[in-house]
Amino acid sequence: MNRNMIKTSFTAALFILISFTVHAAVQPPGIPDPDIMVSDSVSPIGDFQIPFGEVTAGVASNQTVTVSNTGNADLVMGTIAQANALSVPFSIQNDACSGQTIAPSGTCTFTLRFSPSATGTFSDTFDIPSNDSDENPVTFTVSGTGAAVQVSDITVTDTAAPSGDLQIPFGDVTEGTASNKTVTISNSGNADLVIGTIAQANSIAAPFSIINDACSGQNIAPSGTCTFTVRFTPSASGAFNDTFDIPSNDLDENPVTMTISGTGLQSVVNNPPSLPQLVYPANGQNNLGTSVEFRWDKSTDPDGENVTYDLYVCTDEELTMGCNTGINIAYLKSNDIYYADMGTQWAVLFLFGFILACAGFVRGRSKTSLLIIITCMVTALLISCGGGGGGGGGSGSIANTIPTGDSEINNENTYTISALSAGTTYYWKVVAKDDTGAETSSPIWTFITQ
């Protein structure tokens, strides 16, 4: 190959290379294309989901959505949530994106709100339209739970029945002695109950006071409780009453006002027990059997003495026939069962037999005769107790001293009397007595056996 040929070939190659380079340099760039990217303020930010979680009913929760243009052409936004609208409790607020043109590398934002008005689970979807060629529209999912309103709810009870009436009646208390009642504060709400200082705005005066205060200034969690004690210590006789407040953050019961009352009794006077309240048999009740369980509420003694009871069951309204000092009355106690109605004729027979037995023994009669007499006496007694009183003018009655707490059922005393007469009208009452002899009598009730 000669030199001219080589030169010609090199020149041609150089021309081709220059021509290619120039051609590449003047070629137009690729077609412009916007590229939408959507993120939100709930992690993970790019999953197109906004879980609001639990939101109290009546409260609003907001999350921010950001639209970015990562393409090389303007991103034209349509109207958000128009084709696929949101329904309550979801809504779009502060929309700075709908209808806007977002330049490359530009952004816009809008707010998504969850405002439940009731409890329950909610979910929805909405669309974000644009001119993005391969992501139009972007679909977003939203969810949330409406929770119960978080409020505290105060409940106040005390140990003086009825427990929830916000009243503490101490009743009769002898001067110089103290009576205590416990107050319990409970939080039945679903938010902390904040207690203020009890009896600060509305204080109480002597003879009342608050002790053992475990509530003032405390935060009581839902279902939690605290207690304090109200004390009544009269130093003189007379009636006393007062009120005090229990402040808290309860929205509709602040403060709670409690009323307290009590009567001071002179210590030099022996005060009788409280009235025994009859329970059963009901007054005027008919068709009872000859074995009756009597029930009455316990009495209390303001001086703190023990209380015993006399139970009277008679066949006359004045409770006099057969009720005087136990004459013509026989009773046997066996498992709290009393036998009544020993007639007058059997009492005479029993007394006569007893005299004969003593006389026979003194005169040295035979053991056989003595045994016969004693047998007759026992037979007479058994017939009188088991036969329901029989005839012959006998009057059924019973008067027995029964100590407090014997055969109690809750706050009641119970005693059973057996062998009453059939088809008989009975009158009964209970007398409560303290250790020093003061007594209180119940009303007289009546019942009829069948």
Buried (B, 14 or more C-beta within 10 A) or exposed (E): EEEEEEEEEEEEEEEEEEEEEEEEEEEEEEEEEBBBBBBBBBEEEEEBEBBBEEBBBEBEBBBBBBBBBEBBBBBBBBEBBEEBEBEEBBBBEEBEBBEBEBEBEBBBBBBBBBBBEEEEEBEBBBBBBBBBEEBBBBEBEBBBBBBEBEBBBBBBBBBBEEEEBBBBBBBBBBBEBEBBBBBBBBBEBBBBBBBBBBBEEBBBEEBBBBEEBEBBEBEBEBEBBBBBBBBBBBEEBEEBEBBBBBBBBBEEBBBBEBEBBBBBBBBEEBBBBBBBBBBBBEEEEEEBEBBBBBBBBBBBBBBEBEBBBBBBBBBBEEBEBBBEEEEBBBBEEEEEBBBBBBBBBBBEBBEBBEEBBEEBEEEEBEEEBBEEBBEBBEEBBEBBBEBBBBEEEBBBBBBBEBEBEEBEEEEBBBBBBBBBBEEBEBBBBBBBBBEEEBBBBBEBBBBBBE
